[in-house]
């Protein structure tokens, strides 16, 4: 019985210790990502990924999420994804057209299909007339009538470590109870 419990505890610990595939992805350094153009309401900005960011000629899926409809190609929706092909040196460029009345930050994520490399960029939209953005008068709003982001920013590594500690602690309690019962039976 002890061997079975020990094997289950070790297997659970090994499962938690192995990183997930998402954590194994290569990340493109911020120095390889550039933004040019107008990150203003109704403007077009170009996000460039330097040579070597992706594998030559690989398919790159780009997703943009923001506080309004953004257009990649001809698809105006809140979150849009489109595939591109990296150049022969692994670089890519994406034109992002921001909607009229856009405000806030738009997050762009580019993921290489072959390499698994992930590049991110944030486009912070400034008002087209150059005036400052006035904070929302109502507490708890972010200026466009919706609630502020209050989600978690805990990394997946922290979640895996915490889960592993719980599994390991449970296994130790089982082993301790088993040892105690064997001592009482002797």
Secondary structure, DSSP 8 states (H G I E B T S, - for coil): -HHHHHHHHHHHHHHHHS--TGGGS-B--GGGEEEEE--BTT-EEEEEE-TTSS-TT-EEEEEEEEEEEEEETTEEEEEEEEEEE--TTS-EEEEEEE-TT--EEEEEEEEETTT--EEEEEEEEB-TT-------SSTTB-SSSSB--------HHHHHHHHHHHHHHHHHHHHHHHHHHHHHH-
